[in-house]
Amino acid sequence: MAGSKATFELYEDDADQYRWRLRHDNGNIVADSGEGYASKQKARQGIESVRDNAPDADVVEQD
C-alpha cells in the first residue's frame, strides 16, 4: 500500500508460535493477531485476510 504509515511485523513468540502485529510509523502497535499460528505461512495468511477483508471497514460505536 503506497503511502502507508504502518508496517506488518511477522515474528515468532516465546512459545514458538508465529504472530503478526501492525505497527504505526510512530512505534505504536495498532493491531495484532490475537493468537499464535503454528506456521509462518498461516500467520501470513492472517495478514492477507486483514488486508483483503477490511480495507474500508466501517466503524461502529458500541455502548
trRosetta pair geometry for C-beta under 8 A, 3 or more apart (Angstrom, degrees):
i j d omega theta_ij theta_ji phi_ij phi_ji
1 4 4.2 80 91 -53 105 120
4 7 7.5 126 116 -69 120 55
5 24 6.0 11 131 -154 92 80
5 25 4.8 -81 -172 -4 77 115
6 22 5.3 27 166 174 128 95
6 23 6.4 164 -156 83 78 35
6 24 5.0 -43 -96 -98 89 50
6 25 6.9 -105 -77 -27 40 69
6 30 6.3 -65 -120 31 139 133
7 22 7.3 167 81 -153 31 56
7 23 5.6 -22 61 62 82 88
7 25 7.7 91 -9 -76 97 63
8 20 5.6 -8 -172 -172 100 119
8 21 7.4 158 -152 82 55 34
8 22 5.5 -31 -95 -98 64 71
8 23 8.0 144 -106 17 16 74
8 47 5.1 76 -163 -138 157 128
9 20 6.5 155 79 -155 49 63
9 21 5.1 -12 55 59 101 84
9 22 7.7 178 15 -88 76 22
9 23 5.7 30 -13 -3 118 118
10 18 6.6 3 -176 -174 91 105
10 19 7.6 172 -150 89 51 39
10 20 5.1 -24 -97 -98 66 88
10 40 6.8 78 163 -152 130 90
10 43 5.7 124 -143 125 106 128
10 44 6.7 4 -108 -77 150 73
10 47 7.0 -65 -76 -43 108 142
11 18 7.2 165 89 -149 30 63
11 19 6.0 -23 67 64 78 82
11 20 7.6 138 19 -98 69 39
11 21 7.7 -13 19 11 112 98
12 16 6.3 -6 -177 -139 111 40
12 17 7.1 153 -154 76 65 29
12 18 5.7 -40 -96 -94 66 63
12 19 7.7 132 -114 19 19 77
12 40 7.9 -51 -71 -81 96 94
13 16 7.3 -75 72 -3 65 13
13 17 5.2 -11 42 60 109 83
13 18 7.7 -180 2 -97 82 13
13 19 5.5 49 -37 -1 112 123
13 36 5.9 -94 29 -105 133 120
15 36 6.2 -68 78 -91 119 173
17 36 2.6 23 146 -180 147 131
17 37 6.2 130 -177 47 87 35
17 38 6.8 -46 -126 -85 79 35
18 36 6.6 119 51 -166 37 73
18 37 4.5 -43 68 66 93 95
18 38 7.5 -20 20 76 96 12
18 39 6.5 -28 13 118 136 19
18 40 5.0 169 -100 -93 160 51
18 42 7.0 136 65 67 125 87
18 43 3.8 -106 125 -33 117 143
19 32 6.8 9 171 -177 113 101
19 33 4.7 -151 -155 34 75 133
19 35 7.6 -176 -110 93 92 33
19 36 5.6 -57 -64 -107 94 64
19 37 7.0 157 -76 12 43 85
19 43 6.4 -128 -88 -127 8 129
20 32 6.8 174 96 -154 53 58
20 33 4.7 99 44 -50 73 110
20 43 5.4 147 -34 178 100 101
20 46 6.1 -180 21 91 129 116
20 47 5.1 -164 -137 -70 174 101
21 29 5.0 -38 177 -142 126 115
21 31 6.9 168 -158 92 57 52
21 32 4.2 -18 -107 -105 83 88
21 33 7.1 -86 -66 -8 55 78
22 29 7.0 111 72 -161 51 65
22 30 5.2 -59 99 64 101 89
22 31 4.2 22 34 53 118 94
22 32 7.2 -144 16 -71 70 44
22 50 7.7 -131 -52 130 133 158
23 27 6.7 -25 -177 -155 109 26
23 28 7.0 162 -155 85 66 36
23 29 5.4 -40 -98 -98 74 61
23 30 7.2 147 -117 9 21 81
24 27 7.0 -27 77 39 79 24
24 28 4.7 6 39 59 117 87
24 29 7.8 -155 8 -84 80 13
24 30 5.3 80 -37 -30 101 120
29 32 6.2 14 170 -53 125 104
31 50 7.3 143 129 -148 150 152
33 36 7.4 101 102 -83 133 28
33 37 7.1 -85 177 -23 154 101
33 43 6.7 -51 -96 -139 154 88
33 46 5.5 45 -127 138 107 153
37 40 7.6 128 97 -89 119 16
37 42 4.0 -168 -173 96 128 111
37 43 4.2 -168 43 -60 143 79
37 46 6.5 -145 -57 -16 140 133
38 42 6.3 50 50 26 70 147
39 42 4.7 98 61 4 86 99
39 43 7.2 -149 98 -2 49 85
40 43 5.6 -55 -152 37 37 113
40 44 6.3 40 150 -21 68 103
41 44 5.7 -53 -150 35 31 112
41 45 6.5 35 150 -21 64 103
42 45 5.4 -49 -150 33 35 116
42 46 6.7 43 148 -23 63 99
43 46 5.4 -47 -155 28 37 116
43 47 6.8 39 147 -18 64 98
44 47 5.6 -48 -154 32 38 113
44 48 6.4 35 150 -16 67 105
45 48 5.6 -53 -146 40 34 111
45 49 6.3 43 151 -27 65 103
46 49 5.6 -50 -148 29 31 116
46 50 6.9 32 153 -17 62 99
47 50 6.0 -56 -158 33 33 109
47 51 6.5 30 149 -16 66 108
48 51 5.4 -54 -147 39 36 114
48 52 5.9 28 158 -15 70 111
49 52 5.9 -59 -139 42 27 105
49 53 5.6 -4 173 5 66 121
50 53 6.7 -70 -126 49 18 91
50 54 5.8 -42 -166 38 59 116
51 54 7.8 -66 -101 51 4 74
51 55 6.8 31 -179 -72 49 92
52 55 7.5 -37 -156 -31 13 101
54 57 4.1 -10 -157 -40 88 123
